[in-house]
Amino acid sequence: MTEKVVGYIYIIAGTILMVLALVSVYMVFTKKMVPVNIFSLPGISIDLSSVAPEVPKELQETQGEAASGLQTDLVAPEIINAPLNLIAHIILMGFVLNVGFKIASLGVQLVRPIKVNLRGEQKSVLEP
């Protein structure tokens, strides 16, 4: 294969990578696709038994598990994980976009002709 054919292949491959990254980000923002699920952090919860340490015995017997009954979620896990996964998806697609750009620019350099213009022979300053 010649340099120009390889260059055109690189341009097409880089452009496809860039378009796929852009379409992926667009689909995530329009909620047609779910972002990459990297984070699965637990929600923020508080144990209300620390606020009211003495629970009546009748209440303990009826609930069975007093500690789980007094556990309250302050922030749901979805509220924490959704923005983190969205940011991670955008960073990942930015990396893919950058790789596509580098491949396409390498293809442009292979396709572009190299022209060198030489002027007449010049005498060196160092030679006597």
Sequence and secondary structure as in RCSB ss.txt:
>XXXX:A:sequence
MTEKVVGYIYIIAGTILMVLALVSVYMVFTKKMVPVNIFSLPGISIDLSSVAPEVPKELQETQGEAASGLQTDLV
APEIINAPLNLIAHIILMGFVLNVGFKIASLGVQLVRPIKVNLRGEQKSVLEP
>XXXX:A:secstr
  HHHHHHHHHHHHHHHHHHHHHHHHHHHTTSS          EEEETTTTS    HHHHHHHS HHHHTEEEEE
 HHHHHHHHHHHHHHHHHHHHHHHHHHHHHHHHHHHS            SS  
